[in-house]
């Protein structure tokens, strides 16, 4: 494992973006696994800047970790909308090269199987970017998720719904279910980049990296990944805009 600690969120975001930009430069047709939440927004801002300076993203393919069930793409709270706003539009990516589980699918189980098949057909992620939930979740793999799980439909815990309520009109408006890559899916990535920002996440990060590998702390499964980079800053995420 490579562990990097920075003083500021800006520095952590720059480091994360550098790692992604390096991969895109070396392998212009790479497959990127992407995350939502506040954490990666700074890295995405840096990538948009790199694109404006000439970095070509036109041949990459992306797969997002997860999506809420029942939130249409047109809703600003959908992860589809979030990705277009915070990254895809800024680096010139069209829907054809981006993949996000369809939270509006009539048959969620079939959608999960379709997503796994699309990932496998693309050769899985060259690099998976991850944030960390306060309860140790990655993607929406909540505590108790089997360590070998594949893309699946999951109920969201009270902790996760409360943490994400800041984006919604009220706690009641936060979806109760999501589709997410599984822990086994994430482990198939050739490299993993875990970015964790804020003192409030230090204890769960320590548990994930140094405690037992257990479904109780889903991110602990990353100890089994042969190419894990962790970037931690005590500063909480903020946008530079
Ligand atoms: C969300 C997402 C995760 C994200 C995590 C942390 O629920 N499903 O992919 O990493 O919670 O979010 P944040 O970066 O906003 O703290």
Boltz pocket constraint, residues with backbone or C-beta under 6 A from the ligand:
constraints:
  - pocket:
      binder: B
      contacts: [[A, 35], [A, 36], [A, 37], [A, 38], [A, 39], [A, 40], [A, 65], [A, 66], [A, 130], [A, 131], [A, 132], [A, 133], [A, 134], [A, 137], [A, 138], [A, 139], [A, 140], [A, 160], [A, 164]]
      max_distance: 6.0
